[in-house]
């Protein structure tokens, strides 16, 4: 990211270079072909990290949108579990969830 958390790109690259050097000295394997530098977004455990903060992975959101409406308690629990994963990005989720489960 161009300015990750207020840190200039040059400092990030210097730290990356130093980390790679330390790993190499410890004989840790690192496949540089799989490494990405100077990116605007980084996927990390189901979320997307950006210079603006964290946002949900669009694949997770799409999976929730594409789910068929639950028809039994097991499916409802599965749906609510998926929604809970992205809960911090939905304002007033508990009220919205209560409305949908009480009707």
C-alpha positions as CSV (number, residue, x, y, z in Angstrom):
1,X,0.0,0.0,0.0
2,X,1.3,3.4,-0.9
3,X,1.1,4.8,2.6
4,X,0.2,1.9,4.9
5,X,-0.9,3.3,8.3
6,X,0.9,6.6,7.7
7,X,4.3,4.9,7.0
8,X,6.0,6.1,3.9
9,X,6.5,3.5,1.1
10,X,10.3,3.8,1.2
11,X,10.3,2.8,4.9
12,X,8.0,-0.2,4.2
13,X,10.2,-1.4,1.4
14,X,13.3,-1.0,3.5
15,X,11.7,-3.0,6.3
16,X,10.5,-5.7,3.8
17,X,14.1,-5.9,2.4
18,X,15.5,-6.3,6.0
19,X,12.9,-9.0,6.8
20,X,13.7,-10.9,3.7
21,X,17.4,-10.7,4.5
22,X,16.9,-12.0,8.1
23,X,14.7,-14.9,6.8
24,X,17.4,-15.8,4.4
25,X,20.1,-15.8,7.0
26,X,18.0,-18.1,9.2
27,X,17.7,-20.4,6.1
28,X,13.9,-19.9,5.9
29,X,12.5,-20.4,2.5
30,X,10.7,-17.6,0.8
31,X,9.3,-17.8,-2.7
32,X,9.6,-14.2,-4.0
33,X,7.5,-15.1,-7.0
34,X,4.6,-15.5,-4.6
35,X,5.3,-12.3,-2.8
36,X,3.5,-9.1,-3.7
37,X,4.8,-5.6,-3.1
38,X,3.3,-2.2,-3.6
39,X,-0.3,-3.4,-3.5
40,X,-3.4,-1.4,-2.6
41,X,-5.2,-4.2,-0.9
42,X,-4.1,-7.4,0.9
43,X,-6.5,-10.3,1.6
44,X,-6.2,-11.6,5.1
45,X,-8.3,-14.3,6.8
46,X,-11.5,-13.3,5.1
47,X,-11.0,-9.6,5.2
48,X,-9.3,-7.0,2.9
49,X,-6.7,-4.8,4.5
50,X,-6.3,-1.4,2.8
51,X,-4.7,1.9,3.7
52,X,-8.2,3.1,4.7
53,X,-8.7,0.2,7.1
54,X,-10.3,-3.2,7.0
55,X,-13.3,-4.2,4.8
56,X,-15.1,-7.5,4.3
57,X,-13.9,-9.8,1.5
58,X,-16.4,-9.4,-1.4
59,X,-16.4,-13.2,-1.8
60,X,-17.7,-13.6,1.7
61,X,-20.4,-11.0,1.1
62,X,-21.4,-12.6,-2.2
63,X,-21.7,-16.0,-0.6
64,X,-24.1,-14.5,2.0
65,X,-26.1,-12.8,-0.7
66,X,-26.3,-15.9,-2.8
67,X,-27.5,-18.2,0.0
68,X,-31.0,-19.5,-0.3
69,X,-33.3,-18.3,2.5
70,X,-33.0,-20.7,5.5
71,X,-35.9,-23.1,5.8
72,X,-34.9,-24.7,9.2
73,X,-33.0,-23.9,12.3
74,X,-29.8,-25.5,11.1
75,X,-29.8,-23.4,8.0
76,X,-30.7,-20.3,10.0
77,X,-27.7,-20.9,12.3
78,X,-25.4,-21.4,9.4
79,X,-26.6,-18.2,7.8
80,X,-26.3,-16.2,11.1
81,X,-22.8,-17.6,11.5
82,X,-21.8,-16.3,8.1
83,X,-23.4,-12.9,8.8
84,X,-21.6,-12.8,12.1
85,X,-18.3,-13.1,10.3
86,X,-18.8,-9.7,8.7
87,X,-20.9,-8.2,11.6
88,X,-18.5,-5.4,12.4
89,X,-19.2,-3.9,8.9
90,X,-23.0,-3.8,9.3
91,X,-24.5,-1.0,11.4
92,X,-27.1,-2.1,13.9
93,X,-26.8,-5.8,12.9
94,X,-28.4,-7.2,16.1
95,X,-31.6,-5.1,15.5
96,X,-31.7,-6.2,11.8
97,X,-31.1,-9.9,12.8
98,X,-33.8,-9.8,15.5
99,X,-36.3,-8.3,13.0
100,X,-35.6,-11.1,10.5
101,X,-35.7,-13.9,13.0
102,X,-38.8,-12.7,14.8
103,X,-41.1,-12.3,11.8
